[in-house]
Amino acid sequence: MNKKRIFLTFMLAVFAAAVMVYSQENQVDRATVPLSDPSKPAVVKLSTFRGGISVKGYNGENVIVEAQVRSKMIERERTRERDQISEKARGMKLIPMSATGLTVTEENNEVSIKVESLKHAVDLSVQVPASSSLKISGFNDGDIIVENVSGEIEATNHNGGISLTGISGNVIANTFNGELLVTFKQIDPNKPMAFSSFNGDVDVTFPGAIKADVKMKSEMGDIYSDYEIQIVQQQTQKQEGKDEEGRYRISFDKTVYGKINGGGPEYTFKNYNGDIFIRKAK
């Protein structure tokens, strides 16, 4: 065998080994879940302790779930834990763990999707019928992203942002460390909504003709709006009594009250360390 052929054989072996390792590290668990009654909207509940959640509405009848352990390369960039090998493990080979811990259940059009992974980030990618309602909970190391859903959405993220676009239902969304971005195509004109963040901007875009009573409060940021909001002069809410340390305390709420296009259901906007943007779609 000549040197050129030996080199080519060696390179093919290296490539095959690399493909094998890559596929092990990027194994995708997939599940297709039929609904009990496809003619009715589904309620889809998603939760993960570590990882991102992406949901897209589509013109189909099933809930399609994909779960994947995040690439080790991305993991190393996000945390230094990978590089801190204990003395006991020196000289030993690391066995990759690619299991996602994905669990999916369905009963009477209610689909529950959970990932139990503490050490590795597992990212969820889900397709749902566009009319579905969602209840989403994330905790660490990932954003919540939803596109083209017309049902009710409840979303909470602790250490990551929330992005909801092409939404046609009502929303209750809260993130503790991250930006909250919501863009509506349509809204339910009769239901209240709430948007809040502790550390990050709250940026919501509505169709132009909405009617709403708005409650707005930002401790460390400012509030901006494209709408002509009629500020309502109400008596400031006062809280009076003993605090946790037994001291007598009187505090006055800093919430600003207003009306958009004469008023309607209550929309609440809260922020602590960030701005609030209430936009009119152009």
Contacts in CASP RR format, 6 or more apart in sequence:
PFRMAT RR
TARGET T0000
AUTHOR 0000-0000-0000
METHOD contacts of the structure
MODEL  1
MNKKRIFLTFMLAVFAAAVMVYSQENQVDRATVPLSDPSKPAVVKLSTFR
GGISVKGYNGENVIVEAQVRSKMIERERTRERDQISEKARGMKLIPMSAT
GLTVTEENNEVSIKVESLKHAVDLSVQVPASSSLKISGFNDGDIIVENVS
GEIEATNHNGGISLTGISGNVIANTFNGELLVTFKQIDPNKPMAFSSFNG
DVDVTFPGAIKADVKMKSEMGDIYSDYEIQIVQQQTQKQEGKDEEGRYRI
SFDKTVYGKINGGGPEYTFKNYNGDIFIRKAK
1 9 0 8 1.000
21 96 0 8 1.000
24 96 0 8 1.000
24 98 0 8 1.000
25 69 0 8 1.000
25 71 0 8 1.000
25 72 0 8 1.000
25 96 0 8 1.000
25 98 0 8 1.000
26 68 0 8 1.000
26 69 0 8 1.000
26 71 0 8 1.000
26 98 0 8 1.000
27 68 0 8 1.000
27 69 0 8 1.000
27 98 0 8 1.000
27 100 0 8 1.000
28 66 0 8 1.000
28 67 0 8 1.000
28 68 0 8 1.000
29 66 0 8 1.000
29 67 0 8 1.000
29 68 0 8 1.000
29 100 0 8 1.000
29 101 0 8 1.000
29 102 0 8 1.000
30 64 0 8 1.000
30 65 0 8 1.000
30 66 0 8 1.000
31 64 0 8 1.000
31 65 0 8 1.000
31 102 0 8 1.000
31 104 0 8 1.000
32 62 0 8 1.000
32 63 0 8 1.000
32 64 0 8 1.000
32 65 0 8 1.000
33 62 0 8 1.000
33 63 0 8 1.000
33 64 0 8 1.000
33 65 0 8 1.000
33 104 0 8 1.000
33 106 0 8 1.000
33 111 0 8 1.000
34 61 0 8 1.000
34 62 0 8 1.000
34 106 0 8 1.000
35 42 0 8 1.000
35 61 0 8 1.000
35 62 0 8 1.000
35 63 0 8 1.000
35 106 0 8 1.000
35 109 0 8 1.000
35 111 0 8 1.000
35 129 0 8 1.000
36 106 0 8 1.000
36 107 0 8 1.000
36 108 0 8 1.000
36 109 0 8 1.000
37 108 0 8 1.000
37 109 0 8 1.000
38 61 0 8 1.000
38 129 0 8 1.000
40 109 0 8 1.000
41 109 0 8 1.000
41 129 0 8 1.000
41 131 0 8 1.000
41 132 0 8 1.000
41 133 0 8 1.000
41 151 0 8 1.000
42 63 0 8 1.000
42 109 0 8 1.000
42 110 0 8 1.000
42 111 0 8 1.000
42 128 0 8 1.000
42 129 0 8 1.000
42 131 0 8 1.000
42 132 0 8 1.000
42 133 0 8 1.000
43 109 0 8 1.000
43 110 0 8 1.000
43 111 0 8 1.000
43 132 0 8 1.000
43 133 0 8 1.000
43 134 0 8 1.000
43 135 0 8 1.000
44 55 0 8 1.000
44 63 0 8 1.000
44 110 0 8 1.000
44 111 0 8 1.000
44 113 0 8 1.000
44 126 0 8 1.000
44 128 0 8 1.000
44 132 0 8 1.000
44 133 0 8 1.000
44 134 0 8 1.000
44 135 0 8 1.000
45 110 0 8 1.000
45 111 0 8 1.000
45 112 0 8 1.000
45 113 0 8 1.000
45 134 0 8 1.000
45 135 0 8 1.000
45 136 0 8 1.000
46 53 0 8 1.000
46 55 0 8 1.000
46 113 0 8 1.000
46 114 0 8 1.000
46 124 0 8 1.000
46 126 0 8 1.000
46 134 0 8 1.000
46 135 0 8 1.000
46 136 0 8 1.000
46 137 0 8 1.000
47 113 0 8 1.000
47 114 0 8 1.000
47 115 0 8 1.000
47 136 0 8 1.000
47 137 0 8 1.000
47 138 0 8 1.000
48 114 0 8 1.000
48 115 0 8 1.000
48 117 0 8 1.000
48 122 0 8 1.000
48 124 0 8 1.000
48 137 0 8 1.000
48 138 0 8 1.000
48 139 0 8 1.000
49 115 0 8 1.000
49 116 0 8 1.000
49 117 0 8 1.000
49 118 0 8 1.000
49 138 0 8 1.000
49 139 0 8 1.000
49 140 0 8 1.000
50 117 0 8 1.000
50 118 0 8 1.000
50 120 0 8 1.000
50 121 0 8 1.000
50 122 0 8 1.000
50 139 0 8 1.000
50 140 0 8 1.000
50 141 0 8 1.000
50 142 0 8 1.000
51 70 0 8 1.000
51 115 0 8 1.000
51 117 0 8 1.000
51 121 0 8 1.000
51 122 0 8 1.000
51 123 0 8 1.000
51 124 0 8 1.000
51 138 0 8 1.000
51 140 0 8 1.000
51 141 0 8 1.000
51 142 0 8 1.000
52 121 0 8 1.000
52 123 0 8 1.000
52 124 0 8 1.000
52 138 0 8 1.000
52 141 0 8 1.000
52 142 0 8 1.000
52 143 0 8 1.000
52 144 0 8 1.000
52 145 0 8 1.000
53 123 0 8 1.000
53 124 0 8 1.000
53 126 0 8 1.000
53 136 0 8 1.000
53 138 0 8 1.000
53 142 0 8 1.000
53 143 0 8 1.000
53 144 0 8 1.000
53 145 0 8 1.000
54 123 0 8 1.000
54 124 0 8 1.000
54 125 0 8 1.000
54 126 0 8 1.000
54 145 0 8 1.000
54 146 0 8 1.000
55 126 0 8 1.000
55 127 0 8 1.000
55 128 0 8 1.000
55 134 0 8 1.000
55 136 0 8 1.000
55 145 0 8 1.000
55 146 0 8 1.000
55 147 0 8 1.000
55 149 0 8 1.000
56 126 0 8 1.000
56 127 0 8 1.000
56 128 0 8 1.000
56 146 0 8 1.000
56 147 0 8 1.000
56 148 0 8 1.000
57 127 0 8 1.000
57 128 0 8 1.000
57 129 0 8 1.000
57 130 0 8 1.000
57 132 0 8 1.000
57 147 0 8 1.000
57 148 0 8 1.000
57 149 0 8 1.000
58 127 0 8 1.000
58 128 0 8 1.000
58 129 0 8 1.000
58 130 0 8 1.000
58 148 0 8 1.000
59 129 0 8 1.000
59 130 0 8 1.000
60 129 0 8 1.000
61 129 0 8 1.000
62 129 0 8 1.000
63 104 0 8 1.000
63 106 0 8 1.000
63 111 0 8 1.000
63 113 0 8 1.000
63 126 0 8 1.000
63 127 0 8 1.000
63 128 0 8 1.000
63 129 0 8 1.000
63 132 0 8 1.000
64 126 0 8 1.000
64 127 0 8 1.000
65 102 0 8 1.000
65 104 0 8 1.000
65 113 0 8 1.000
65 124 0 8 1.000
65 125 0 8 1.000
65 126 0 8 1.000
66 124 0 8 1.000
66 125 0 8 1.000
66 126 0 8 1.000
67 100 0 8 1.000
67 101 0 8 1.000
67 102 0 8 1.000
67 115 0 8 1.000
67 122 0 8 1.000
67 123 0 8 1.000
67 124 0 8 1.000
67 125 0 8 1.000
68 100 0 8 1.000
68 122 0 8 1.000
68 123 0 8 1.000
68 125 0 8 1.000
69 97 0 8 1.000
69 98 0 8 1.000
69 99 0 8 1.000
69 100 0 8 1.000
69 117 0 8 1.000
69 120 0 8 1.000
69 121 0 8 1.000
69 122 0 8 1.000
70 120 0 8 1.000
70 121 0 8 1.000
70 122 0 8 1.000
70 123 0 8 1.000
72 82 0 8 1.000
72 96 0 8 1.000
75 82 0 8 1.000
75 120 0 8 1.000
75 121 0 8 1.000
76 82 0 8 1.000
76 83 0 8 1.000
78 121 0 8 1.000
78 141 0 8 1.000
97 119 0 8 1.000
97 120 0 8 1.000
100 115 0 8 1.000
100 117 0 8 1.000
100 122 0 8 1.000
101 115 0 8 1.000
101 116 0 8 1.000
101 117 0 8 1.000
101 122 0 8 1.000
102 113 0 8 1.000
102 114 0 8 1.000
102 115 0 8 1.000
102 122 0 8 1.000
103 112 0 8 1.000
103 113 0 8 1.000
103 114 0 8 1.000
103 115 0 8 1.000
103 116 0 8 1.000
104 111 0 8 1.000
104 112 0 8 1.000
104 113 0 8 1.000
104 114 0 8 1.000
105 111 0 8 1.000
105 112 0 8 1.000
106 112 0 8 1.000
113 124 0 8 1.000
113 126 0 8 1.000
115 122 0 8 1.000
115 124 0 8 1.000
121 140 0 8 1.000
121 141 0 8 1.000
121 142 0 8 1.000
123 142 0 8 1.000
128 134 0 8 1.000
128 149 0 8 1.000
130 148 0 8 1.000
130 149 0 8 1.000
130 150 0 8 1.000
131 150 0 8 1.000
131 151 0 8 1.000
132 149 0 8 1.000
132 151 0 8 1.000
133 151 0 8 1.000
133 152 0 8 1.000
133 153 0 8 1.000
134 146 0 8 1.000
134 149 0 8 1.000
134 151 0 8 1.000
134 152 0 8 1.000
134 153 0 8 1.000
134 154 0 8 1.000
134 155 0 8 1.000
135 154 0 8 1.000
135 155 0 8 1.000
136 144 0 8 1.000
136 146 0 8 1.000
136 153 0 8 1.000
136 154 0 8 1.000
136 155 0 8 1.000
136 156 0 8 1.000
136 157 0 8 1.000
137 155 0 8 1.000
137 156 0 8 1.000
137 157 0 8 1.000
138 144 0 8 1.000
138 156 0 8 1.000
138 157 0 8 1.000
138 158 0 8 1.000
138 160 0 8 1.000
139 157 0 8 1.000
139 158 0 8 1.000
139 159 0 8 1.000
140 158 0 8 1.000
140 159 0 8 1.000
141 159 0 8 1.000
142 157 0 8 1.000
142 159 0 8 1.000
142 160 0 8 1.000
142 161 0 8 1.000
143 157 0 8 1.000
143 160 0 8 1.000
143 161 0 8 1.000
143 162 0 8 1.000
143 163 0 8 1.000
144 155 0 8 1.000
144 157 0 8 1.000
144 160 0 8 1.000
144 161 0 8 1.000
144 162 0 8 1.000
144 163 0 8 1.000
144 175 0 8 1.000
145 162 0 8 1.000
145 163 0 8 1.000
145 164 0 8 1.000
146 153 0 8 1.000
146 155 0 8 1.000
146 163 0 8 1.000
146 164 0 8 1.000
146 165 0 8 1.000
146 167 0 8 1.000
147 165 0 8 1.000
147 166 0 8 1.000
148 165 0 8 1.000
148 166 0 8 1.000
149 164 0 8 1.000
149 166 0 8 1.000
149 167 0 8 1.000
149 168 0 8 1.000
149 169 0 8 1.000
150 167 0 8 1.000
150 168 0 8 1.000
150 169 0 8 1.000
150 186 0 8 1.000
151 168 0 8 1.000
151 169 0 8 1.000
151 170 0 8 1.000
152 169 0 8 1.000
152 170 0 8 1.000
152 171 0 8 1.000
152 191 0 8 1.000
153 164 0 8 1.000
153 167 0 8 1.000
153 169 0 8 1.000
153 170 0 8 1.000
153 171 0 8 1.000
153 172 0 8 1.000
153 173 0 8 1.000
154 171 0 8 1.000
154 172 0 8 1.000
154 173 0 8 1.000
155 162 0 8 1.000
155 164 0 8 1.000
155 171 0 8 1.000
155 172 0 8 1.000
155 173 0 8 1.000
155 174 0 8 1.000
156 173 0 8 1.000
156 174 0 8 1.000
156 175 0 8 1.000
157 174 0 8 1.000
157 175 0 8 1.000
157 176 0 8 1.000
157 178 0 8 1.000
158 175 0 8 1.000
158 176 0 8 1.000
158 177 0 8 1.000
159 176 0 8 1.000
159 177 0 8 1.000
159 178 0 8 1.000
160 175 0 8 1.000
160 177 0 8 1.000
160 178 0 8 1.000
161 175 0 8 1.000
161 177 0 8 1.000
161 178 0 8 1.000
161 179 0 8 1.000
161 180 0 8 1.000
161 181 0 8 1.000
162 173 0 8 1.000
162 175 0 8 1.000
162 178 0 8 1.000
162 179 0 8 1.000
162 180 0 8 1.000
162 181 0 8 1.000
162 182 0 8 1.000
163 179 0 8 1.000
163 181 0 8 1.000
163 182 0 8 1.000
164 171 0 8 1.000
164 173 0 8 1.000
164 181 0 8 1.000
164 182 0 8 1.000
164 183 0 8 1.000
165 181 0 8 1.000
165 182 0 8 1.000
165 183 0 8 1.000
166 183 0 8 1.000
166 184 0 8 1.000
166 185 0 8 1.000
167 182 0 8 1.000
167 183 0 8 1.000
167 184 0 8 1.000
167 185 0 8 1.000
168 184 0 8 1.000
168 185 0 8 1.000
168 186 0 8 1.000
168 187 0 8 1.000
169 184 0 8 1.000
169 186 0 8 1.000
169 187 0 8 1.000
169 188 0 8 1.000
170 187 0 8 1.000
170 188 0 8 1.000
170 191 0 8 1.000
170 192 0 8 1.000
170 193 0 8 1.000
171 182 0 8 1.000
171 193 0 8 1.000
171 194 0 8 1.000
171 195 0 8 1.000
172 193 0 8 1.000
172 194 0 8 1.000
173 180 0 8 1.000
173 182 0 8 1.000
173 194 0 8 1.000
173 195 0 8 1.000
173 196 0 8 1.000
174 180 0 8 1.000
174 194 0 8 1.000
174 195 0 8 1.000
174 196 0 8 1.000
174 197 0 8 1.000
175 196 0 8 1.000
175 197 0 8 1.000
175 198 0 8 1.000
175 200 0 8 1.000
176 197 0 8 1.000
176 198 0 8 1.000
176 199 0 8 1.000
177 198 0 8 1.000
177 199 0 8 1.000
177 200 0 8 1.000
178 197 0 8 1.000
178 199 0 8 1.000
178 200 0 8 1.000
179 197 0 8 1.000
179 200 0 8 1.000
179 201 0 8 1.000
179 202 0 8 1.000
179 203 0 8 1.000
180 195 0 8 1.000
180 196 0 8 1.000
180 197 0 8 1.000
180 200 0 8 1.000
180 201 0 8 1.000
180 202 0 8 1.000
180 203 0 8 1.000
180 204 0 8 1.000
181 203 0 8 1.000
181 204 0 8 1.000
182 195 0 8 1.000
182 203 0 8 1.000
182 204 0 8 1.000
182 205 0 8 1.000
183 204 0 8 1.000
183 205 0 8 1.000
183 281 0 8 1.000
184 204 0 8 1.000
184 205 0 8 1.000
184 206 0 8 1.000
184 207 0 8 1.000
184 281 0 8 1.000
185 207 0 8 1.000
186 207 0 8 1.000
187 193 0 8 1.000
187 206 0 8 1.000
187 207 0 8 1.000
187 210 0 8 1.000
189 210 0 8 1.000
189 211 0 8 1.000
189 264 0 8 1.000
189 265 0 8 1.000
190 265 0 8 1.000
191 265 0 8 1.000
192 265 0 8 1.000
192 266 0 8 1.000
192 267 0 8 1.000
192 268 0 8 1.000
193 265 0 8 1.000
193 267 0 8 1.000
193 268 0 8 1.000
194 267 0 8 1.000
194 268 0 8 1.000
194 269 0 8 1.000
194 270 0 8 1.000
195 202 0 8 1.000
195 204 0 8 1.000
195 267 0 8 1.000
195 268 0 8 1.000
195 269 0 8 1.000
195 270 0 8 1.000
196 202 0 8 1.000
196 268 0 8 1.000
196 269 0 8 1.000
196 270 0 8 1.000
196 271 0 8 1.000
197 270 0 8 1.000
197 271 0 8 1.000
197 272 0 8 1.000
197 274 0 8 1.000
198 271 0 8 1.000
198 272 0 8 1.000
198 273 0 8 1.000
199 272 0 8 1.000
199 273 0 8 1.000
199 274 0 8 1.000
200 271 0 8 1.000
200 273 0 8 1.000
200 274 0 8 1.000
201 271 0 8 1.000
201 274 0 8 1.000
201 275 0 8 1.000
201 276 0 8 1.000
201 277 0 8 1.000
202 269 0 8 1.000
202 270 0 8 1.000
202 271 0 8 1.000
202 274 0 8 1.000
202 275 0 8 1.000
202 276 0 8 1.000
202 277 0 8 1.000
203 276 0 8 1.000
203 277 0 8 1.000
203 279 0 8 1.000
204 269 0 8 1.000
204 277 0 8 1.000
204 278 0 8 1.000
204 279 0 8 1.000
205 279 0 8 1.000
205 280 0 8 1.000
205 281 0 8 1.000
206 278 0 8 1.000
206 279 0 8 1.000
206 280 0 8 1.000
206 281 0 8 1.000
207 281 0 8 1.000
208 227 0 8 1.000
208 280 0 8 1.000
208 281 0 8 1.000
209 261 0 8 1.000
210 260 0 8 1.000
210 261 0 8 1.000
211 260 0 8 1.000
211 261 0 8 1.000
211 262 0 8 1.000
211 263 0 8 1.000
211 264 0 8 1.000
212 259 0 8 1.000
212 260 0 8 1.000
212 261 0 8 1.000
212 263 0 8 1.000
212 264 0 8 1.000
212 265 0 8 1.000
212 266 0 8 1.000
212 267 0 8 1.000
213 257 0 8 1.000
213 258 0 8 1.000
213 259 0 8 1.000
213 260 0 8 1.000
213 263 0 8 1.000
213 264 0 8 1.000
213 265 0 8 1.000
213 266 0 8 1.000
213 267 0 8 1.000
214 229 0 8 1.000
214 257 0 8 1.000
214 258 0 8 1.000
214 259 0 8 1.000
214 260 0 8 1.000
214 266 0 8 1.000
214 267 0 8 1.000
214 268 0 8 1.000
214 269 0 8 1.000
214 278 0 8 1.000
215 255 0 8 1.000
215 256 0 8 1.000
215 257 0 8 1.000
215 258 0 8 1.000
215 266 0 8 1.000
215 267 0 8 1.000
215 268 0 8 1.000
215 269 0 8 1.000
216 223 0 8 1.000
216 255 0 8 1.000
216 256 0 8 1.000
216 257 0 8 1.000
216 258 0 8 1.000
216 269 0 8 1.000
216 270 0 8 1.000
216 276 0 8 1.000
216 278 0 8 1.000
217 253 0 8 1.000
217 254 0 8 1.000
217 255 0 8 1.000
217 256 0 8 1.000
217 269 0 8 1.000
217 270 0 8 1.000
217 271 0 8 1.000
218 269 0 8 1.000
218 270 0 8 1.000
218 271 0 8 1.000
218 272 0 8 1.000
218 274 0 8 1.000
218 275 0 8 1.000
218 276 0 8 1.000
219 254 0 8 1.000
219 271 0 8 1.000
219 272 0 8 1.000
219 273 0 8 1.000
220 271 0 8 1.000
220 272 0 8 1.000
220 273 0 8 1.000
220 274 0 8 1.000
221 271 0 8 1.000
221 273 0 8 1.000
221 274 0 8 1.000
221 275 0 8 1.000
221 276 0 8 1.000
222 275 0 8 1.000
222 276 0 8 1.000
223 256 0 8 1.000
223 269 0 8 1.000
223 275 0 8 1.000
223 276 0 8 1.000
223 278 0 8 1.000
224 275 0 8 1.000
224 276 0 8 1.000
224 277 0 8 1.000
224 278 0 8 1.000
225 277 0 8 1.000
225 278 0 8 1.000
225 279 0 8 1.000
226 278 0 8 1.000
226 279 0 8 1.000
226 280 0 8 1.000
227 260 0 8 1.000
227 261 0 8 1.000
227 278 0 8 1.000
227 280 0 8 1.000
229 258 0 8 1.000
229 259 0 8 1.000
229 260 0 8 1.000
229 278 0 8 1.000
230 258 0 8 1.000
230 259 0 8 1.000
230 260 0 8 1.000
230 262 0 8 1.000
231 256 0 8 1.000
231 257 0 8 1.000
231 258 0 8 1.000
232 257 0 8 1.000
232 258 0 8 1.000
232 259 0 8 1.000
234 257 0 8 1.000
236 252 0 8 1.000
236 253 0 8 1.000
237 252 0 8 1.000
237 253 0 8 1.000
237 255 0 8 1.000
238 250 0 8 1.000
238 251 0 8 1.000
238 252 0 8 1.000
238 253 0 8 1.000
239 249 0 8 1.000
239 250 0 8 1.000
239 251 0 8 1.000
239 252 0 8 1.000
239 253 0 8 1.000
240 249 0 8 1.000
240 250 0 8 1.000
240 251 0 8 1.000
241 248 0 8 1.000
241 249 0 8 1.000
241 250 0 8 1.000
242 248 0 8 1.000
242 249 0 8 1.000
243 249 0 8 1.000
269 276 0 8 1.000
269 278 0 8 1.000
END
